[in-house]
Amino acid sequence: NIPGVPGGAGGLKLTPCALAKIFRAQIQYWDDPEIVSLNDHIASTLKEKKLPIKVARRVLGSSSTATFTQYLHESTQMDCPDAWPTATSSGENLVGKVIDWADTTLPCQ
């Protein structure tokens, strides 16, 4: 939840590219220009808050992690293929049950 931002139809909108960049820690604040450009209806609230994005992820590998990371990979291939490749240039796995999450993500059970 972002204080001052409604849920539902009038709430925050994200593209698959923006979502992937959030989970890779390439977008770390709600007032990032890419997020603001998608949300004219709440742009002033996002800009004034300057809140960091807190990303929670599973500690252990799971089928839901595999499904989610496969979604991020497949949904970004047309518009922003570098947002979620199958692996990073240094060989870190980004699709599957167990992946190498960004250090800034919060491990949860």
N, C-alpha and C positions, 0 to 999 in steps of 0.2 A: 504494500500500500504506500502511496505517496500522499502525504498530507495535502489536502486542498484539491486533489484530483479525484473526480467521481469515478465510480465503477460502472460497468455496463457500457451501453452504447455511447455515452458521452465521455467515456474514459480514455485511457491511453491506447494509442494504436502503434503497433510495431510491425515492420516487415520481417520476413525470414532473415534478410541480411542484417538488419539491426539486432535481432535476437541473437544471431550467431556471433556478432561482434561483441555483444554484452557477455556471452558465455566464454569468449576468448579473451576478455578483458581489454578489448580494443576500444570499447565504449565503457567508461567507468562512472559517468555522472548523468543524471536525468536531464540536465540542461545541455547535453551534447547537441551540436547543430543538426546532426542526422535525426535525432529523436524529435527535436523542436520542429523541424521542417515537416514531419509527419503529423504534427499535432497543433495546428494553428489555433484550434478551439481552447487549448489549455497552455499555449506557449508562454504566456506571461507568468503563470504559476510555476511552470518548470524552470524558467529563467531566474525567478526571484528566490527559489528554494535552494538551488545549487547543492542538491543532496547526492551523496555517492550511491551507486547501485550496489546492493549486497546480493551476491549470487550464491545460492545454496545448491549443493549437489550431493548425490549419494556417495558414501564412503566406499562401499563395496560395489562390485560390478553387478549388474542385473539386466534382465531383459528390457526393463523400462529405460535404462541408460542406453542400451543398444538401439532401441526404437527411437528415442529422442535424438541421439547423435546421427542416426541414419536420416531422420527427418531434416536436421540442420544441414547435412551434407547435400541431400537431394534437392531440397527447396532453394538452395542458394546457387546451384550450378549455372543457371541461366543468367542471373543478374549480377552476381558477385562471387564467382567460383573460389576466390582466395579467402573468403570469409570463413568457410568450413571445409577444407580439403580432407581427404581420408587420413593424411598424416602431415605433420609440419615439415619444413625443410630440414630440420635436424632429426627427423625420424620419429617424433613423438606421435603415437597413435591418437586419432581423433574420432574414429568411428568404431563402435563395438561395445561389449559389456564393461570393459575396463579401459579407460582412456586416461591420458595425461592432461588433467584439468589445469587451468591457469592457477598460479600460486595464490591469487587473491580470492579464489572461491572458498566458500565456507563448507567444510565437510559435515554432513549430517547422516544420521542413521535412519 
